[in-house]
Amino acid sequence: MGLILLEALGAGIVFILIIWWTMFSGRKRGELHDEADADDDAAASKEPSRRD
């Protein structure tokens, strides 16, 4: 019984480490954005939305 609990604890720790690694291992200043994408987003937000 103790071995099963120890194995479950180990699996939980590995799971938490994987989550931690994926959350905080990215770029220091976040994602890089292209200037063209930023211009498209700005133009899209200024256009009125059409409803059919």
KESE-131866 format. One line per field, with one value per atom (N, C-alpha, C): residue in one letter; atom name; x, y, z. Coordinates in steps of 0.001 Angstrom, whole numbers, plus 500000, padded with zeros to 6 digits. Example, Ala and Ser with C-alpha at 12.3 -4.5 7.8 and 13.67 -1.06 7.14 Angstrom:
# residues 2
dokol	(A	A	A	S	S	S)
kemi	(N	CA	C	N	CA	C)
px	(513190	512300	513200	512850	513670	512900)
py	(494310	495500	496700	497750	498940	500030)
pz	(507800	507800	507800	507080	507140	507870)
This chain:
# residues 52
dokol	(M	M	M	G	G	G	L	L	L	I	I	I	L	L	L	L	L	L	E	E	E	A	A	A	L	L	L	G	G	G	A	A	A	G	G	G	I	I	I	V	V	V	F	F	F	I	I	I	L	L	L	I	I	I	I	I	I	W	W	W	W	W	W	T	T	T	M	M	M	F	F	F	S	S	S	G	G	G	R	R	R	K	K	K	R	R	R	G	G	G	E	E	E	L	L	L	H	H	H	D	D	D	E	E	E	A	A	A	D	D	D	A	A	A	D	D	D	D	D	D	D	D	D	A	A	A	A	A	A	A	A	A	S	S	S	K	K	K	E	E	E	P	P	P	S	S	S	R	R	R	R	R	R	D	D	D)
kemi	(N	CA	C	N	CA	C	N	CA	C	N	CA	C	N	CA	C	N	CA	C	N	CA	C	N	CA	C	N	CA	C	N	CA	C	N	CA	C	N	CA	C	N	CA	C	N	CA	C	N	CA	C	N	CA	C	N	CA	C	N	CA	C	N	CA	C	N	CA	C	N	CA	C	N	CA	C	N	CA	C	N	CA	C	N	CA	C	N	CA	C	N	CA	C	N	CA	C	N	CA	C	N	CA	C	N	CA	C	N	CA	C	N	CA	C	N	CA	C	N	CA	C	N	CA	C	N	CA	C	N	CA	C	N	CA	C	N	CA	C	N	CA	C	N	CA	C	N	CA	C	N	CA	C	N	CA	C	N	CA	C	N	CA	C	N	CA	C	N	CA	C	N	CA	C	N	CA	C	N	CA	C)
px	(500831	500000	500867	501910	502810	503530	503863	504545	503634	502367	501400	501270	501218	501133	502405	503561	504825	504891	504416	504394	503432	502288	501326	501899	502605	503246	504307	505102	506123	505506	504415	503741	503154	502619	502074	503151	504310	505421	505903	506032	506435	505402	504127	503062	503172	503367	503496	504735	505847	507064	506866	506136	505863	505007	503986	503146	503972	504795	505634	506578	507190	508145	507465	506292	505623	505082	504758	504228	505325	506489	507494	508780	508805	510042	510029	509079	508963	509952	509711	510572	510460	511534	511561	510525	510315	509375	508114	507810	506598	506805	505712	505742	506171	506868	507229	506071	505750	504653	505202	504682	505055	504336	504987	504345	503133	503191	502067	500840	501045	499934	499309	500139	499633	498819	499272	498530	497196	497176	495929	494939	495432	494560	493981	494791	494316	493277	493511	492564	491259	491354	490155	489296	489927	489144	488444	488936	488317	487137	487102	486014	484748	483605	482361	481988	481408	481020	479698	479598	478369	477500	476243	475298	474327	474175	473271	471901)
py	(498800	500000	501251	501227	502376	502634	501550	501695	502363	502044	502657	504153	504514	505928	506680	506038	506649	506865	505901	506023	507127	507216	508268	509645	509756	511012	511402	510440	510702	511154	510501	510884	512296	512623	513967	515029	514736	515697	515899	514822	514938	515752	515521	516268	517763	518113	519517	520142	519401	519930	520192	519314	519521	520766	520943	522132	523384	523359	524502	524846	523821	524037	524685	524217	524759	526163	526504	527839	528897	528570	529583	529442	528626	528456	529240	530138	530892	532038	532914	534077	535019	535768	536701	537806	538290	539391	538943	537676	537170	536837	536627	536261	537449	537157	538198	538395	539644	539951	540630	540228	540890	542219	543197	544498	544393	543518	543358	542822	541889	541355	542432	543284	544356	545354	545657	546575	545977	544685	544023	544015	543766	543759	545147	546179	547539	547928	547551	547880	547104	545869	545054	545596	546151	546658	547967	548701	549968	549775	548638	548381	548012	548576	548196	546757	546065	544688	544665	543734	543593	542498	542743	541711	541443	540177	539800	539498)
pz	(500000	500000	500000	500803	500882	499571	498864	497579	496547	496567	495646	495940	497219	497582	497196	497382	496999	495489	494726	493271	492828	493469	493152	493480	494594	494969	493939	493513	492486	491176	490771	489531	489655	490817	491033	490972	491558	491515	490086	489329	487919	487140	487393	486724	487033	488296	488691	488053	488002	487373	485882	485195	483770	483573	484394	484303	484569	485615	485978	484828	484236	483152	481945	481579	480400	480651	481879	482163	482193	482713	482992	482192	481160	480394	479086	478896	477653	477562	476615	476427	477610	477844	478969	478817	477592	477366	476625	476663	476031	474569	473877	472464	471608	470521	469567	468598	468299	467393	466148	464983	463738	463629	462983	462820	461902	460892	459971	460711	461620	462395	463276	463851	464712	463890	462666	461806	461394	461082	460704	461861	463060	464232	464491	464333	464565	463515	462257	461186	461375	461817	462006	463148	464164	465290	464944	463938	463555	462605	461900	460963	461727	461310	461977	461624	462558	462295	461528	460609	459823	460413	460430	460885	459754	459429	458327	458864)
